[in-house]
Amino acid sequence: MSSRVYDGGTMAEHSDADPELPRAVALAWGVAANPQRGPKRELSIERIVDVAVELADGGGLGAVSMSSIASSLGFTPMSLYRYVTSKDDLLVLMQERGIGVPPESVLEADGWREGLREWAAATLAIYREHPWLLDLAIDGTPQTPNNLAWLDAALEVLADVPLDYEEKIAIVLAITAQVRWEGQVERGYLAAAAAADVEPDDLDRRASDVIAAFITPEQFPQLARALEAGAFGPGPDNPFAFGLERVLDGIASYLATRPETPPPLPEAADPLEERAARDPKVKEAVKARREAEKALREARKRERERMREARDRLRRG
């Protein structure tokens, strides 16, 4: 017995044993149907997502609606629904567009520790560029290409580390939690500073003054000592960098004390490869995406080489 994945059919018939792809995931992989009606040449999923990301960058997720996107594009909201059937699907595609692909610097780092530092820094840079990403819930295992690319890059960094894959994924989750929390706090500071028309460091100075007005050594002896030591004011060091280094120390300690090295696991079958073998449309989409990702990596590599050459010329005068 077989059925089609989507109304109108976008992929070959599949058996009941095959999982049904959510439409947003199919759109992200480029294997969903294009609308059969509507202003195809003037409108596309890519343009819709681009505008949605621009609106979110400017005003947060609250600024994103089918009406606001349609208005920016000069179409009616109903025109958009021919391409993106729900706002939930749009949010998946926005997240996918916002995070992009991990930079090559992650894989070029020397050793797992430096690689995870690079991965964390690149993730934080994405949160700074698109703060609204922090408002999207994490509701399960990644399924879309760019999300999986980030996870794959982190696992590649840990490829030579003698741990099983459950442990490696747990490490990635620990780093993700650390970076996501830093992104949230940093965004809060920037928003509060902008609202008060001050620098972020001024917030710490103000908070320190308020605390000093109420804390007494009798009531809060440890806080009083911390205040006297300047712990609540702006400091030269990033406390989140300290936290990340301690997470990395913990991983190193775990590796040093782990009693035995697990045997290498056999490579798991790739569900997408299996589907591609049965479905020409999926196969073409997977091939096109891999070629595009390869071209992007090569372009970034050339750009880094040009930057190094430019810096060398500047140093030589």
Rosetta blueprint (number, residue, H / E / L):
1 M L
2 S E
3 S E
4 R L
5 V L
6 Y L
7 D L
8 G L
9 G L
10 T L
11 M L
12 A L
13 E L
14 H E
15 S E
16 D L
17 A L
18 D L
19 P L
20 E L
21 L L
22 P L
23 R H
24 A H
25 V H
26 A H
27 L H
28 A H
29 W H
30 G L
31 V L
32 A L
33 A L
34 N L
35 P L
36 Q L
37 R L
38 G L
39 P L
40 K L
41 R L
42 E L
43 L L
44 S L
45 I H
46 E H
47 R H
48 I H
49 V H
50 D H
51 V H
52 A H
53 V H
54 E H
55 L H
56 A H
57 D H
58 G H
59 G H
60 G L
61 L H
62 G H
63 A H
64 V L
65 S L
66 M H
67 S H
68 S H
69 I H
70 A H
71 S H
72 S H
73 L H
74 G L
75 F L
76 T L
77 P H
78 M H
79 S H
80 L H
81 Y H
82 R L
83 Y L
84 V L
85 T L
86 S L
87 K H
88 D H
89 D H
90 L H
91 L H
92 V H
93 L H
94 M H
95 Q H
96 E H
97 R H
98 G H
99 I H
100 G L
101 V L
102 P L
103 P L
104 E H
105 S H
106 V H
107 L H
108 E H
109 A L
110 D L
111 G H
112 W H
113 R H
114 E H
115 G H
116 L H
117 R H
118 E H
119 W H
120 A H
121 A H
122 A H
123 T H
124 L H
125 A H
126 I H
127 Y H
128 R H
129 E H
130 H L
131 P H
132 W H
133 L H
134 L H
135 D H
136 L L
137 A L
138 I L
139 D L
140 G L
141 T L
142 P L
143 Q L
144 T L
145 P H
146 N H
147 N H
148 L H
149 A H
150 W H
151 L H
152 D H
153 A H
154 A H
155 L H
156 E H
157 V H
158 L L
159 A L
160 D L
161 V L
162 P L
163 L L
164 D L
165 Y H
166 E H
167 E H
168 K H
169 I H
170 A H
171 I H
172 V H
173 L H
174 A H
175 I H
176 T H
177 A H
178 Q H
179 V H
180 R H
181 W H
182 E H
183 G H
184 Q H
185 V H
186 E H
187 R H
188 G H
189 Y H
190 L H
191 A H
192 A H
193 A H
194 A H
195 A H
196 A H
197 D L
198 V L
199 E L
200 P H
201 D H
202 D H
203 L H
204 D H
205 R H
206 R H
207 A H
208 S H
209 D H
210 V H
211 I H
212 A H
213 A H
214 F H
215 I L
216 T L
217 P L
218 E L
219 Q L
220 F L
221 P H
222 Q H
223 L H
224 A H
225 R H
226 A H
227 L H
228 E H
229 A L
230 G L
231 A L
232 F L
233 G L
234 P L
235 G L
236 P L
237 D L
238 N L
239 P H
240 F H
241 A H
242 F H
243 G H
244 L H
245 E H
246 R H
247 V H
248 L H
249 D H
250 G H
251 I H
252 A H
253 S H
254 Y H
255 L H
256 A H
257 T H
258 R L
259 P L
260 E L
261 T L
262 P L
263 P L
264 P L
265 L L
266 P L
267 E L
268 A L
269 A L
270 D L
271 P H
272 L H
273 E H
274 E H
275 R H
276 A H
277 A H
278 R H
279 D L
280 P H
281 K H
282 V H
283 K H
284 E H
285 A H
286 V H
287 K H
288 A H
289 R H
290 R H
291 E H
292 A H
293 E H
294 K H
295 A H
296 L H
297 R H
298 E H
299 A H
300 R H
301 K H
302 R H
303 E H
304 R H
305 E H
306 R H
307 M H
308 R H
309 E H
310 A H
311 R H
312 D H
313 R H
314 L H
315 R H
316 R H
317 G L
